[in-house]
């Protein structure tokens, strides 16, 4: 990292920062409905080597992008000005400036092991790594949740993706051995112990290799549908509807909004149920909650795809405790909770099922809850 930085920017970095990708255990599409979510950080990180500059140049390079250095003027940063991967780091500097922080230029070199387009929050990892780097380089003294909000602002306002804050909160605030219980409306987060290995379990990630793209309008349409339903129901957000109220609300709403509300309301309840099991040390009890969450995303929210459904069905047929797509949907990754002893056979069965269906081989790996964003050097 340091060597690459020196080669590209001609001097040593002031430091190196890391921010992880995430998988969400349960609580999907609930964040922009003021609800609850339960992500963990994964061990894959985005690293940013950075050096403060005394002028206004922001110089960006990525080991993955493999292109030339993107050279920007901090004062010229405006939404739409950068359309490549550079929109995420540039967006963070823009968001800091918009929030009134006195920031100037920097040289950055980025390298990442978080797969892109796999629903594992590679963009949030990049934003958070840059936000944490700037926080230290410019002595801003911002907290991890505040840096998550800056990162979300970068994605919403600069990169143009209308995401909630779950991914950025996960990347900024997660800790090893715990899932992060987010209450989005309250703006609070709590670490809930989650150690599948200690129960003889494994959490597997299956990247279906179906590339999802949150910028393609489907996500925005779902968000708009949820917001419209909340307006029609006379509540601030769908968070305010309880499961007991569902039958009545379903009678009030136009038919196309009913399943959206059904998903959000039941999903918030699933987060609460999952958290109470984890607090009682019952990791295996998460299984049926994951599978119910998948059914809800597939049948009500309608954001799964054939490949994700095939992973879930194959995993359950192989004796998994539970499985579900994770993240924004339309491809990306599936998580599977399985007994350690069955993990290998299950992985083989999923790979074989993909081969028979004529799909490209999926990418499987186990994860344990890892550390959130931090300075590593
Ligand atoms: C994406 C968004 C998040 C969240 C999830 C769905 O990952 O970035 O804010 O809405 O989708 O839960």
Boltz pocket constraint, residues with backbone or C-beta under 6 A from the ligand:
constraints:
  - pocket:
      binder: B
      contacts: [[A, 24], [A, 27], [A, 28], [A, 29], [A, 30], [A, 31], [A, 32], [A, 163], [A, 164], [A, 165], [A, 166], [A, 167], [A, 214], [A, 327], [A, 328], [A, 329]]
      max_distance: 6.0
